[in-house]
């Protein structure tokens, strides 16, 4: 089977790369984005009055890391919502409870889960949302529509990663890639930007796109290609879905 591109900035020994190689696949590391520290003054100001919030909502393990670096113990009386099992797992490993975890790992599912248990008495409840510098408005907007008062603060920065463009284009030119894995919408947009539209289109015209979740797949779809969505939003299932897809295309 042809090699699989990993667009996560995890290095050749990262978790997704290990999963794929464990299935007998060859991995190409094309990091599209990386995570950097942010100016967390707004986050620190919010955490200094954390007991005034009714909820903290986490959409990624990077947001969890930023908060727990400054607030090791869970604040008493504050409920915790999480998107995705990986995010919830990091919280639980550090002794934090998770009060709301939708079955699907996406922002829309989180809003639906909130709506299912929301009551008029909760109108005005304060929600702290530590997020990426590139966070989509889905969570904050959805919670505000329910009546919550949302404080969204930057907890980490998502930015373009250095990429060996010439090597990538050489693989694309010879049609050598079997599949491209995407673990975030930012990875899709940054890879497209780095390669240029023509080479990005050529890549996905020949290789299968595999997305970790629906929001990531939607970014691929918006660029004119369909993406197969992993059975669940975990790196393990992203690898398994990729392997099965390549088996069918072999």
KANOR-V84371 format. One record per residue. N is the residue number from 1. RES is the residue in three letters. PSI is psi in degrees with one decimal (999 if undefined). Layout:
((N RES PSI) (N RES PSI))
This chain:
((1 UNK 147.1) (2 UNK 158.1) (3 UNK 161.2) (4 UNK 131.9) (5 UNK 131.9) (6 UNK 119.0) (7 UNK -2.0) (8 UNK 146.4) (9 UNK 74.0) (10 UNK -7.2) (11 UNK 168.9) (12 UNK -18.8) (13 UNK 17.5) (14 UNK 168.4) (15 UNK -41.5) (16 UNK -41.9) (17 UNK -41.4) (18 UNK -42.2) (19 UNK -45.4) (20 UNK -44.4) (21 UNK -33.0) (22 UNK -22.1) (23 UNK 5.1) (24 UNK 13.7) (25 UNK 149.1) (26 UNK 137.0) (27 UNK 134.1) (28 UNK 124.5) (29 UNK 108.1) (30 UNK 74.5) (31 UNK 121.4) (32 UNK -33.8) (33 UNK 156.0) (34 UNK 167.6) (35 UNK 130.5) (36 UNK 158.6) (37 UNK 146.0) (38 UNK 169.7) (39 UNK 105.1) (40 UNK 23.4) (41 UNK -39.4) (42 UNK -39.0) (43 UNK -45.4) (44 UNK -37.5) (45 UNK -41.5) (46 UNK -41.8) (47 UNK -24.0) (48 UNK -19.3) (49 UNK 38.3) (50 UNK -28.9) (51 UNK -4.8) (52 UNK -5.4) (53 UNK 146.7) (54 UNK -29.3) (55 UNK 151.0) (56 UNK 131.9) (57 UNK 127.2) (58 UNK 128.4) (59 UNK -2.5) (60 UNK 159.4) (61 UNK -23.7) (62 UNK -38.3) (63 UNK -39.2) (64 UNK -46.8) (65 UNK -41.3) (66 UNK -40.6) (67 UNK -45.8) (68 UNK -21.6) (69 UNK -29.5) (70 UNK -16.4) (71 UNK 80.4) (72 UNK -34.0) (73 UNK 143.8) (74 UNK 134.2) (75 UNK 131.8) (76 UNK 133.6) (77 UNK -1.8) (78 UNK 126.1) (79 UNK 154.1) (80 UNK 128.2) (81 UNK 147.3) (82 UNK 147.9) (83 UNK 115.1) (84 UNK 145.2) (85 UNK -34.8) (86 UNK -40.6) (87 UNK -46.1) (88 UNK -37.5) (89 UNK -43.1) (90 UNK -43.3) (91 UNK -48.5) (92 UNK -35.0) (93 UNK -26.7) (94 UNK 8.2) (95 UNK 14.2) (96 UNK 137.8) (97 UNK 156.9) (98 UNK 112.3) (99 UNK -21.6) (100 UNK 118.9) (101 UNK 101.6) (102 UNK 155.6) (103 UNK -39.4) (104 UNK 142.2) (105 UNK 70.0) (106 UNK 163.4) (107 UNK -39.9) (108 UNK -39.3) (109 UNK -36.1) (110 UNK -44.4) (111 UNK -41.6) (112 UNK -39.0) (113 UNK -40.3) (114 UNK -46.0) (115 UNK -34.8) (116 UNK -25.7) (117 UNK 9.7) (118 UNK 145.5) (119 UNK 156.2) (120 UNK -29.2) (121 UNK -18.4) (122 UNK -2.7) (123 UNK 130.0) (124 UNK -5.4) (125 UNK 140.0) (126 UNK 132.0) (127 UNK 126.8) (128 UNK 126.6) (129 UNK 91.3) (130 UNK 126.3) (131 UNK 171.9) (132 UNK 157.6) (133 UNK -19.3) (134 UNK 22.1) (135 UNK 134.8) (136 UNK 158.0) (137 UNK 1.5) (138 UNK -48.2) (139 UNK -52.2) (140 UNK -44.1) (141 UNK -43.8) (142 UNK -41.9) (143 UNK -38.8) (144 UNK -35.9) (145 UNK -26.5) (146 UNK -16.4) (147 UNK 4.3) (148 UNK 155.7) (149 UNK 108.3) (150 UNK 129.3) (151 UNK 104.6) (152 UNK 124.6) (153 UNK 149.6) (154 UNK 124.0) (155 UNK -24.2) (156 UNK 163.5) (157 UNK 134.7) (158 UNK 123.5) (159 UNK 165.0) (160 UNK 143.3) (161 UNK 153.2) (162 UNK 137.8) (163 UNK 136.5) (164 UNK 86.8) (165 UNK -40.3) (166 UNK -41.2) (167 UNK -43.0) (168 UNK -46.0) (169 UNK -31.1) (170 UNK -42.4) (171 UNK -42.2) (172 UNK -42.2) (173 UNK -34.9) (174 UNK 8.7) (175 UNK 39.1) (176 UNK -4.8) (177 UNK 132.7) (178 UNK -38.7) (179 UNK 154.4) (180 UNK 124.8) (181 UNK 137.3) (182 UNK 127.0) (183 UNK 4.7) (184 UNK 154.8) (185 UNK -34.7) (186 UNK -33.9) (187 UNK -36.6) (188 UNK -52.4) (189 UNK -37.7) (190 UNK -36.1) (191 UNK -41.1) (192 UNK -41.8) (193 UNK -43.0) (194 UNK -42.6) (195 UNK -28.5) (196 UNK 148.9) (197 UNK -41.6) (198 UNK -47.4) (199 UNK -33.7) (200 UNK -44.4) (201 UNK -39.9) (202 UNK -39.6) (203 UNK -51.5) (204 UNK -11.0) (205 UNK -23.9) (206 UNK -34.5) (207 UNK 149.7) (208 UNK 140.6) (209 UNK 130.9) (210 UNK 123.4) (211 UNK 147.0) (212 UNK -23.0) (213 UNK 177.9) (214 UNK -35.8) (215 UNK -35.2) (216 UNK -42.5) (217 UNK -36.6) (218 UNK -35.0) (219 UNK -37.8) (220 UNK -45.6) (221 UNK -37.7) (222 UNK -17.0) (223 UNK 16.1) (224 UNK 13.6) (225 UNK 155.0) (226 UNK 150.9) (227 UNK 139.5) (228 UNK 132.2) (229 UNK 133.5) (230 UNK 150.6) (231 UNK -35.7) (232 UNK 160.8) (233 UNK 60.7) (234 UNK 156.0) (235 UNK -33.7) (236 UNK -49.2) (237 UNK -28.0) (238 UNK -42.3) (239 UNK -45.6) (240 UNK -44.4) (241 UNK -40.5) (242 UNK -44.7) (243 UNK -47.0) (244 UNK -38.3) (245 UNK -43.1) (246 UNK -31.4) (247 UNK -40.4) (248 UNK -23.9) (249 UNK -6.1) (250 UNK 999))
